[in-house]
Amino acid sequence: MTNQPDSRMKVIYHEAMTDYCPPPGLFDCLPSDLLEIQMTQPERPEKLVNTASVLKRGPIGQHLDWDTARSASDEEILAFHTDSYLDRLKKAAENGEYLSASTYIYPPSLKAMYLAAGASIEAARAVISGDYKMAYALVRPPGHHAQPNEADGYCFVNNLGLAVHEALNAGYKRVAVVDWDVHHGNGTQEGFYDRDDVLTISLHMNHGSWGEGHLQTGEVDEVGKGDGEGNNLNLPLPMGAGDHAYKLTMERCVGPALRKFKPDLIFCANGQDANAFDPNGRQSVSMAGFYEMACQLKALADELCGGKIVMTQEGGYNPTYAPYCAHSIVEGLLGLPMELEDPLAFYPNDLEGGERAVEELIARHPLL
């Protein structure tokens, strides 16, 4: 296949990634003895089913080329994770086990884990080969909380981390990660924290760490160590930051960092849980806000690395609105107008508050 134009994207997907459902509990925690009726966990298959549906049925459907995911090998997973950790995952899955209060593994989720990992590697290969400038691994379980030796936050294997290693092993010298999931990409940070060939950037709600296995805070002082010092850029924003704050953070923080680093390839951890109607995020970002961020990322990729972007699906827990946000992101990356109308766009865009939030972030950040 010859090089593809900007207006096409490869999407890697497999319906078997929707075949598992975690047990109900207290939102995303263990069941409560005080409750008569438990709640279904937010990381459920409906979001992925609906995202595939919106992408296929929406205005951009003709611009997407779909491929079926394959399972990753153990060897491929060990590019990011340890042998002992992978063995622990397999044993835990045999009878079903909570690896954290929000992270349950059993045989169907183990199968989906291997497919998500394989899809992400194949998305990287689609771009590395030159067949596509952009590829999207539409997967679950998500991956950016998975550390080399620790599962957390619905994540077992760091899908994006595997894709990054695929690029490095293919000869790419400098790659960058931009993570706009509402939660800090702590697993990706941990996996590349001491490397000088990977720049990790995370825009997230300022939520701090949330457990013994999740020690990273996502704060501005976590900048990398050793050879990687200065190559980890955390951009924590206050709750409810909104479209304008995210737009300015991309302009004033992400853009300059990418231009300084000069990556050969950009990876995007594409969570939509910063949206205004997400039960697991409170950042009030709309479809238009995600579209703007995607347009900015495309412009940066065009400027710095020939437009090459590899994207993996991360969070997003409103099973109807998150897919609309995913559609607007893909529209922006493809350089297409935003044609799909936002069905829920009635929250105000706080211009003054967004400006103030970004100014305060920059003022206290050691790398900005």
N, C-alpha and C positions, 0 to 999 in steps of 0.2 A: 504493500500500500504506500502511496506517495504521501508526502506531508499534507496534513489536513489544514484547512483554513481556520481562522479564529472562530467561525460560526458553527463549529462542530465540537462535540465533547463525547468521549467514551464513558459509559456508565457500566460498572460491574455490580451485579446483583444476583441473589439466589433466594427463591421463595422459602427454602428450608431455614433461612435465618429468622423467619417469623414463626417457626414451629415450637418455640418454647415460651413459657410464661412463668415468671417467678411467683412464689406463693404470696397470698395476701398478707397484709400486716397493718401497722400504723404508718400510713403513707409509704415511705421507703425504709421503714425500720421494722424490727421484729414485731410479731403480733403482741397486742396488749391484752392482758387478762381482764382489764376493766371494760373492754368493748364487747358488746354483743355481736356486732358485725364489723369485720375487718375490711380494709380498703385494698383494692387491687394496686399493686406496685406501679409507679409511673413509667418505668422502663418496660413497655409492653409492645407487642408486635403491631398494633394498629397504626402507630406513627410511620413505621417503615412501609407498610402496605399502602397507606394513603400517600406517602411521598412518591413512591413509584407510580401510583395512579395519577397524581397531579402532574408529574413530569411527563408522563406519556400522553395525557389528555389535554394538557394546557397548551398555550401558544408556542412553547419551545419544543414540543414533541418531535417535530421534523428535524431538529438540529442535534438530536441525541442518537448515538449508536450504542445499543445494549449488548452486553455479553454476560454469559453465565459464570458465576464465581466457581472456583475450584478450591479444594481444601489445601491449606498450607501443609508442608511437611514439618516434622519436629525439628529438623535441622534448620529450616527457615525461621521458625519461632525462636530458636536458640541464638539467633543473631542479636536479639535484644534481651532475652530472658535467660535465667540460669537453668541448668539441668534439674537441680533439686526443686525449683519452683514448678517447672512443667510437670514433674512427677507428682508433686503435691496436688496440682490441679486435676490430674487424671484420677488419682485416688479419691479425692473429695467428690468428684462427679459420680463415682460408682454408686453410692447410696444417697447422694444429695447432701450438700453441706453449705452452711453460711460461712463464707470467707470473711465477711464483715456484716454489719447489721443490714446493709443494703445490697449485698452481693452474694447471690445464691447460685450454686452450680450443680447441675445434674445432667444426665446423658444428653438430652436435647440441646441444652445450652453449650455443652462441650462441642457438639457437632457444629453448631452455629459459630462458635469461637474459631474453629479451624477454617470455616468458610469465610468469615470476616477477615481473618488474617490473609488468606489466599487472595481474596478480592483486592485487598489493599496493595499487596505485592504486584498483582497484575495491573492495577491502575498505574503504579509507578513504571512498570515495564512498557505500558502503552505510550507513555511520554518519553521514556529513555530511548525507545526504539526509533523515535521520530515519526511514528504513525499518527500521533495526536499531540497537539500542544497542551491539551487539558484532559484530565480524566478524573472521575468521581467514583470512589468506592462507597456505594450506598449499602451500609452494613449495620448490623447489630449482632452481638453486643458492641457497645462503644469501647474505646480503648485508652483514652488519654490519661486516665487515672492509674492505669496499670504500670507499676514500677518494675524494674528487672526481677525483683524477688517478692512482690506484694500485689495482691488484688484489692480493689476498692472501687467504690462509686459505680457499680454495675459492670466494671471493666475487669477482664481476665488477662487479655493479651493486648499489648500496645500496638494496634494496627498501624498507626501512622509511624511509629518507631521502626517497625519492620520495613515499611516503604522507604523510609529515610536510609536505612542500611542498604537496601537494594540499590539506591542511587549511588551511595558511597562506594559500594562494591563494583559498580559499573564504571567508576572512574570520575564521578563528579567530585570536585575539590571543595566546594563550599555550597552548602544548602541551608535554607532558612525555613523555619516553621512559624506560621502565624495561626494562633489558636484564639478564635473569638467565641468559643463556648462560654456560657455564663460562669462556669466554674474553672478555677485555676488548673492548667494542664500540668499537674504535679508529676505525673508519671513520666511524661516526655521530658520535663525539666530534669528529673533525676537520672534518666538514661543517658543524657548528653551533657551533663553539668560540667564535666571537665574536658570537653572537646573544643578545639579551636576551629573545627571545620563545620560546625552546626550552630547556627544562631536560633535560639528558641525565644519566641515572643508570645506572651499570653495576655489578652485583654479579658478581664473577668470582674465579677462583683467582688468587693473586698470582704471575703467571708472568713479568711484565716484557715488554719488547719482544723480537721474535724475528728481526729481519732488517733489512737496509738500507732496505727500503720500509715497514717497520712501526716507526716511530720512537717512537710513543706507548708509554708504559710502563704505563698504567693505575694509576699510583700516586696517592696522595691529594693531591699537590701540583699535579696537573693540574686546575685549577679553572675554566678558561676565560680568555679575554683580552678586552681592550677592553670593549665593551658586554656581552659574555658572561661577564665575570669573576664567579665565584660560581655560575654556572649549569651547571657540569659537576661531577658528584659521583661519584667513583670509590670503590668499596667493595671493595678487594681482601681476600680471605679466605685463610687458610692452607690448604694441601692437606689434604683429608680433613675439612673443616670440619663437614659433616653437617647434618641437618635443623634441629637446634636453633639453630645459628649463623645459618642462612638465615632462620629464623623471627624471631629477634631483630633481625637486620639490617633486615628489612622493618619491624618494629615501631619500632625506635629510630633508624633512619637514613632509610629510604625514606619512611615515613609523615610524619615531621616536615618533610622537604624538600618533599614534594608539598603539604602543607598551607600551607607558607610561600609557595610559588610560585603556588598556586591555578590550576591548569591548566583550560582549557576542554575538553580532550580528552587522554586518556592512550593512548600507544602502548606496546606490549609486544614486545620482541625475544625471542621464545619459543624458546630453545634448551633441550633436555633433556640436554645433555652433562655437566651437573653430577651426573648420576645415578650411583648406586653401582656400576654395571656397565658404564660407558662406557669404551671403549678410549682415548678422547681427552680424558678428564676424570677427575679424582680427588677429587671432592668428597663422595661418599657420601650424596647426597640420594636419598631414596626417593620412591615415588609419594605417600606421605602428606605428605612435605615439600613437594613441588610443589603438592599440593592446598592445603596451608596457605598457601603464598605466593599462590596464585590467589585464595583466599578473602579474604586481606588486600587484594589489589589491587582486587578487586570492591568491598569495603567502602569503600576510598579513592575509587574512581571514583563510587560512589553518593553519597558525602559531598561530593565536589568538583565533579563535572562531569556529573551526571545519569546516571551509570552507563556513560558512553561509553568503550569500549575498542576499539582497532584492533590486531590482533596479526599479526605475520609470523613464519613458521617460520624458525628459525636452525639451530644445530647439534643433534647427537644422533646417535651413531654405533654404538650397539648396536641393530641393526635389528629386534630383537624387544622389548627392554625400553623403549627410548625411546618407541615408540608407546603403551605402557601409561601412561607418565608424561604424554604429551600428553593422553590421555583424562582423567586425574585433574585436569590443569590446566583443561580445558574444563568438567569437572564443577564445579570450584570457582568459575569465572567465572560459570557459569549459576546458582549458588546451589543446586546440587543436592547431595544426600548422595553420599559416595564409595562407590559400589556395586561397582565392579570390584575384585576381590581382587588384591592384590599377589602375583604368583607367586614373587617372589624376596626377600621382605622378611625377611632374617635378619641383616642387619648391625645392630649396636647403635647407638643414638642417644646421642652423647657430650654429655650435658647440661653437665657441668663444663667440658669443652674448648670447647664452643660459647659458653658464657658468657664465658670468658676471651678467646676470639678477638675477640668483638664489643667487649668493654670495651677491649682493646688498640687496636682499630681506631679507636674513638671518641676515645680519649685522644690519638692522634697525628694526627687529622684536622683540618685548618684550618677546615673548614666545619661541623663538628659540635660 
